[in-house]
Amino acid sequence: MYNVFVKKQGQYNPDLVGEFSNINDAVNLATSLKEKDSTISYTIEETSGHFDSYGEPISTVVKRG
């Protein structure tokens, strides 16, 4: 599962804007959002379905832009 997070300028925490099973769909959404508003930044994370000792999902950053 791939999660796309978008952070707007001046915002502390990024917003989750989509969850995808295909990396290409996640990249397409992130790049289209970046083209519309160049002040945002995005992060695509891959989740494995495992959780840490605090109950938070373990994820790996795949791409940032």
N, C-alpha and C positions, 0 to 999 in steps of 0.2 A: 504494500500500500504506500502510495506517495502523497504527501501532504504539501500543499502550497500555502506559504505564509507571506503576507504583504505587510510591510512596515512603511507608514507614511512619515514624511518629514515632521519632526517634533513629537512623534509618538514613541512611547517607551516600549510597549509590548506589541508584537506583530499580530495581525488578524489572520485566522485560518479562512481561506477563500475557496478551497476545494480539496477533495480527496479523490485520488485516481488509482486504478490498478495498473495503468500503463504509463510509463515514464514520458512517452512522447506527448500524451494528452496534458500532463502536468507542465511540461516545458512550453507547449503551445499556449496554454492559459497564461503562464507567467510572462512570457515574452510579449503577448498581446496586451497585457495590463501595463507592462513597462513602456510599450510604444505609445499608449494612450496618455500616460502620465510619467514623465521622465524623472520626477522627484521621488518616486517610490523605490523601494528596494524589495527584492523577493528572495525567499529561501525555499528550496525544495528538499524535503526530508523523506527518507525511506524508513518506515516502521517495520519491525520484524514480528510484532505480536507478543514480544516479551516485555516484562515489566521489571523495574528496579525495586529495591527494598522499600522505597517510599510509595510505590504504586504508580509511578510515572512510567509511561511507555518509553522504551529504549528506541532511539532513532539515530540515523546517520544522515548528515548533510550531504546531499548529492550535488546540488548546484546553487550558487548565489549570483544575484545580478542586480 
